[in-house]
Amino acid sequence: MPGKAFNKEIFASRLQELMKDNDDTIYSLGEYLHLSPSSISKYINANMIPKHVMIDAIADKYNVNPVWLMGADVDKFNPTDKKNKSKQIPVLGTIAAGKPIMAQEYIESYEHVGYDEKVDFCLRVKGDSMVNARIFDGDIVFIRSQPDVENGEIAAVIIDGEEATLKRVYKVNGSIILRPENPQYQDFVFSKKDMKSVRILGKAISFKSEVR
């Protein structure tokens, strides 16, 4: 497919646009395409021309015309109704601080969500610290990747490089408070000097629960 009609600079720009619009990262797109993050980085920086099968796969993921993706002045979207499409996102297990969260060794399984849903990964809940938010042990929570959240929002957080946890996040006078939704558990409070031990992975968007 790449040839006379292929413009790698326009391809790079349009791929960046699609990734931004769909909240994708080089890690999430690399996982979807079974490519390394460095390969995706080369694509979006116009340093490498993808094989035609990759162009087709990217176009299919975002439901765009592959010829448009290659740089041609044609309609962006295919006539296919995106509402009938779904995408696959990973369910993550233990996550090490400082490592890419989409690394293969952290993925337990996959969930399918609607194509237009702005979520990037899931966490399987362990324990009962969020029961008052109707999130129970074994539930799957869908997370949108972002480095910060608003006060009172539920977020996936790593503390001291341990397993990711779900807590309500509050920021007060430069400190971060991670609050469980269960009165049997105490808040975690981190001052400015402790901030390096806390990393917000993303905002909880929705969850899937078994009938109880």
The 8 nearest C-alpha neighbors of each residue, nearest first, counted from 0:
[[1, 51, 2, 50, 5, 54, 52, 4],
 [2, 0, 5, 51, 4, 3, 50, 69],
 [1, 3, 5, 4, 0, 6, 69, 51],
 [2, 4, 5, 1, 6, 0, 69, 71],
 [5, 3, 2, 6, 71, 1, 69, 70],
 [4, 6, 69, 1, 2, 3, 70, 7],
 [7, 5, 70, 9, 8, 69, 10, 4],
 [6, 8, 10, 9, 45, 11, 5, 48],
 [9, 7, 11, 10, 45, 6, 12, 44],
 [8, 10, 12, 70, 11, 6, 7, 13],
 [9, 11, 7, 69, 13, 8, 12, 68],
 [12, 10, 43, 8, 14, 9, 45, 13],
 [13, 11, 9, 15, 10, 14, 8, 16],
 [14, 12, 16, 10, 15, 11, 9, 17],
 [13, 15, 17, 11, 16, 12, 10, 18],
 [14, 16, 18, 12, 13, 17, 43, 19],
 [15, 17, 13, 19, 14, 18, 20, 12],
 [18, 16, 14, 20, 19, 15, 21, 13],
 [17, 19, 23, 15, 21, 16, 20, 22],
 [20, 18, 22, 16, 21, 17, 15, 23],
 [19, 21, 17, 18, 22, 16, 23, 15],
 [20, 22, 18, 19, 23, 17, 117, 115],
 [23, 21, 19, 20, 18, 24, 117, 119],
 [24, 22, 18, 21, 27, 19, 28, 25],
 [25, 23, 26, 27, 28, 18, 22, 19],
 [24, 26, 36, 28, 39, 29, 27, 40],
 [27, 25, 29, 24, 36, 28, 101, 30],
 [26, 28, 30, 24, 29, 25, 23, 101],
 [29, 27, 31, 30, 25, 26, 24, 32],
 [30, 28, 34, 26, 32, 36, 27, 31],
 [29, 31, 33, 27, 28, 32, 26, 34],
 [30, 32, 28, 29, 33, 27, 87, 34],
 [31, 33, 29, 34, 30, 28, 56, 53],
 [34, 32, 30, 29, 31, 35, 28, 36],
 [35, 33, 29, 32, 30, 38, 36, 39],
 [34, 36, 37, 38, 29, 39, 33, 30],
 [35, 37, 25, 39, 26, 29, 38, 40],
 [36, 38, 40, 35, 39, 41, 25, 34],
 [39, 37, 41, 40, 35, 36, 42, 34],
 [40, 38, 42, 36, 41, 37, 25, 29],
 [39, 41, 37, 43, 38, 42, 44, 36],
 [42, 40, 46, 38, 44, 39, 47, 43],
 [41, 43, 39, 45, 40, 47, 44, 11],
 [44, 42, 11, 40, 45, 41, 15, 39],
 [43, 45, 41, 46, 42, 11, 40, 8],
 [46, 44, 42, 11, 8, 7, 43, 47],
 [47, 45, 41, 44, 42, 48, 43, 7],
 [48, 46, 41, 42, 45, 49, 7, 38],
 [47, 49, 7, 50, 42, 46, 45, 1],
 [50, 48, 53, 47, 51, 54, 42, 1],
 [51, 49, 53, 52, 54, 48, 1, 0],
 [50, 52, 54, 0, 53, 55, 1, 49],
 [53, 51, 55, 50, 54, 56, 49, 0],
 [54, 52, 56, 55, 51, 50, 49, 57],
 [55, 53, 51, 57, 56, 52, 58, 65],
 [54, 56, 58, 52, 53, 57, 59, 65],
 [57, 55, 53, 59, 54, 58, 52, 60],
 [58, 56, 60, 54, 59, 55, 53, 61],
 [59, 57, 63, 55, 65, 61, 56, 60],
 [58, 60, 62, 56, 57, 61, 55, 63],
 [61, 59, 57, 58, 62, 56, 86, 63],
 [60, 62, 58, 59, 63, 57, 17, 21],
 [61, 63, 59, 58, 60, 77, 76, 81],
 [64, 62, 76, 58, 77, 61, 75, 65],
 [63, 65, 67, 76, 77, 66, 75, 58],
 [66, 64, 68, 58, 67, 55, 63, 69],
 [65, 67, 69, 68, 64, 71, 70, 73],
 [68, 66, 71, 64, 70, 69, 65, 75],
 [67, 69, 65, 66, 70, 10, 13, 64],
 [70, 68, 5, 66, 10, 67, 6, 71],
 [71, 69, 9, 6, 67, 68, 10, 5],
 [70, 72, 67, 73, 66, 69, 4, 68],
 [71, 73, 67, 70, 74, 66, 75, 69],
 [74, 72, 67, 71, 75, 66, 64, 70],
 [75, 73, 76, 67, 64, 72, 77, 63],
 [76, 74, 64, 67, 63, 73, 77, 68],
 [77, 75, 63, 64, 74, 62, 78, 79],
 [76, 78, 64, 63, 79, 62, 75, 74],
 [77, 79, 80, 76, 81, 62, 63, 64],
 [80, 78, 77, 81, 62, 76, 83, 82],
 [79, 81, 82, 83, 78, 84, 77, 62],
 [82, 80, 84, 83, 79, 114, 62, 115],
 [81, 83, 80, 84, 114, 113, 115, 85],
 [82, 84, 81, 80, 85, 113, 114, 79],
 [85, 83, 81, 114, 82, 113, 86, 80],
 [86, 84, 114, 113, 112, 111, 83, 87],
 [85, 87, 114, 111, 112, 113, 88, 84],
 [86, 88, 111, 110, 109, 112, 89, 85],
 [87, 89, 120, 110, 109, 119, 111, 86],
 [90, 88, 109, 120, 108, 106, 91, 121],
 [89, 91, 121, 108, 109, 122, 107, 106],
 [92, 90, 106, 122, 105, 107, 89, 121],
 [91, 93, 105, 107, 106, 94, 90, 122],
 [94, 92, 162, 105, 163, 95, 91, 161],
 [95, 93, 162, 105, 163, 92, 100, 96],
 [94, 96, 160, 98, 97, 161, 93, 162],
 [97, 95, 160, 98, 94, 157, 161, 159],
 [96, 98, 95, 99, 160, 100, 94, 198],
 [97, 99, 96, 95, 100, 102, 94, 101],
 [100, 98, 101, 102, 97, 26, 95, 96],
 [99, 101, 102, 98, 94, 105, 95, 91],
 [100, 102, 99, 26, 103, 27, 105, 30],
 [103, 101, 100, 99, 104, 105, 106, 98],
 [102, 104, 105, 106, 101, 30, 100, 107],
 [103, 105, 102, 106, 107, 101, 92, 93],
 [104, 106, 92, 91, 103, 102, 93, 94],
 [107, 105, 91, 103, 104, 90, 108, 89],
 [108, 106, 90, 91, 92, 105, 109, 89],
 [109, 107, 90, 106, 89, 110, 91, 88],
 [110, 108, 89, 90, 88, 87, 111, 107],
 [111, 109, 88, 87, 89, 112, 90, 108],
 [112, 110, 87, 86, 85, 88, 109, 113],
 [113, 111, 85, 86, 114, 87, 110, 116],
 [112, 114, 85, 116, 115, 86, 84, 111],
 [113, 115, 85, 86, 84, 116, 112, 81],
 [114, 116, 113, 117, 82, 81, 21, 85],
 [117, 115, 113, 114, 118, 112, 21, 86],
 [116, 118, 115, 143, 21, 22, 119, 204],
 [117, 119, 143, 142, 116, 120, 141, 144],
 [120, 118, 143, 142, 144, 88, 117, 121],
 [119, 121, 89, 88, 142, 90, 141, 118],
 [122, 120, 141, 90, 140, 142, 91, 89],
 [121, 123, 140, 91, 90, 139, 124, 141],
 [122, 124, 139, 138, 137, 140, 125, 121],
 [125, 123, 137, 136, 138, 122, 139, 126],
 [126, 124, 136, 137, 123, 127, 135, 138],
 [125, 127, 136, 128, 124, 135, 137, 129],
 [126, 128, 130, 129, 136, 135, 125, 181],
 [127, 129, 181, 179, 180, 130, 126, 184],
 [130, 128, 180, 134, 132, 127, 131, 179],
 [129, 131, 133, 134, 132, 135, 127, 128],
 [132, 130, 180, 133, 129, 181, 134, 128],
 [131, 133, 130, 134, 129, 180, 135, 181],
 [134, 132, 130, 131, 135, 129, 180, 208],
 [135, 133, 130, 129, 132, 138, 136, 131],
 [136, 134, 130, 138, 127, 137, 133, 129],
 [135, 137, 126, 125, 124, 138, 127, 134],
 [136, 138, 124, 123, 125, 135, 139, 208],
 [139, 137, 208, 124, 135, 136, 123, 207],
 [138, 140, 123, 207, 206, 122, 124, 121],
 [139, 141, 206, 122, 121, 205, 207, 123],
 [140, 142, 121, 205, 206, 204, 203, 120],
 [143, 141, 203, 118, 120, 202, 121, 204],
 [142, 144, 118, 119, 201, 202, 117, 145],
 [143, 145, 201, 200, 119, 142, 202, 146],
 [144, 146, 201, 147, 200, 143, 202, 199],
 [147, 145, 199, 200, 201, 144, 148, 198],
 [146, 148, 145, 199, 201, 149, 200, 202],
 [149, 147, 152, 202, 150, 154, 146, 168],
 [148, 150, 152, 151, 147, 168, 169, 170],
 [151, 149, 169, 152, 168, 170, 148, 167],
 [150, 152, 168, 167, 169, 149, 153, 148],
 [153, 151, 167, 150, 149, 168, 148, 154],
 [154, 152, 167, 166, 203, 202, 168, 165],
 [153, 155, 202, 203, 165, 201, 166, 156],
 [154, 156, 165, 200, 201, 164, 199, 163],
 [157, 155, 199, 164, 163, 200, 198, 154],
 [156, 158, 163, 198, 197, 160, 161, 162],
 [157, 159, 197, 160, 196, 161, 156, 198],
 [160, 158, 196, 161, 197, 157, 96, 195],
 [161, 159, 96, 158, 95, 157, 162, 196],
 [160, 162, 159, 158, 157, 95, 163, 94],
 [163, 161, 93, 94, 157, 164, 160, 95],
 [162, 164, 157, 156, 94, 155, 161, 93],
 [163, 165, 156, 155, 157, 162, 166, 124],
 [166, 164, 155, 154, 156, 153, 163, 167],
 [167, 165, 179, 153, 178, 177, 154, 168],
 [166, 168, 153, 178, 152, 151, 177, 154],
 [169, 167, 177, 151, 150, 176, 152, 166],
 [168, 170, 150, 176, 151, 175, 171, 177],
 [171, 169, 175, 174, 176, 150, 173, 172],
 [170, 172, 174, 173, 175, 169, 176, 150],
 [173, 171, 174, 170, 175, 190, 191, 169],
 [172, 174, 171, 191, 170, 190, 175, 189],
 [175, 173, 190, 171, 189, 172, 170, 191],
 [176, 174, 170, 189, 169, 188, 171, 177],
 [175, 177, 188, 169, 187, 168, 178, 170],
 [178, 176, 168, 187, 166, 167, 186, 188],
 [177, 179, 186, 167, 166, 176, 168, 187],
 [180, 178, 128, 166, 181, 129, 184, 167],
 [181, 179, 129, 131, 128, 130, 132, 178],
 [180, 182, 128, 183, 179, 129, 184, 131],
 [183, 181, 184, 180, 185, 179, 128, 131],
 [182, 184, 181, 185, 128, 179, 180, 127],
 [185, 183, 182, 181, 179, 128, 186, 180],
 [186, 184, 187, 183, 179, 182, 178, 181],
 [185, 187, 178, 177, 188, 179, 176, 184],
 [186, 188, 177, 176, 178, 185, 189, 175],
 [189, 187, 176, 175, 186, 177, 190, 174],
 [188, 190, 175, 193, 174, 194, 176, 187],
 [191, 189, 174, 193, 192, 194, 175, 188],
 [192, 190, 194, 193, 174, 173, 189, 175],
 [191, 193, 190, 194, 195, 189, 174, 196],
 [194, 192, 190, 191, 189, 195, 196, 197],
 [195, 193, 191, 196, 197, 192, 189, 190],
 [196, 194, 197, 193, 198, 192, 159, 191],
 [195, 197, 159, 194, 158, 193, 198, 160],
 [198, 196, 158, 194, 195, 157, 159, 199],
 [199, 197, 157, 156, 200, 158, 196, 195],
 [200, 198, 156, 146, 201, 147, 155, 157],
 [201, 199, 155, 156, 146, 144, 145, 198],
 [202, 200, 144, 145, 143, 155, 154, 199],
 [201, 203, 154, 143, 142, 153, 204, 155],
 [204, 202, 142, 154, 153, 141, 205, 143],
 [205, 203, 142, 141, 202, 143, 206, 118],
 [206, 204, 141, 140, 203, 207, 142, 139],
 [207, 205, 140, 139, 141, 208, 138, 204],
 [208, 206, 139, 138, 140, 209, 205, 141],
 [207, 209, 138, 206, 210, 139, 135, 134],
 [208, 210, 211, 207, 138, 137, 135, 139],
 [209, 211, 208, 207, 138, 135, 137, 133],
 [210, 209, 208, 135, 133, 138, 136, 137]]
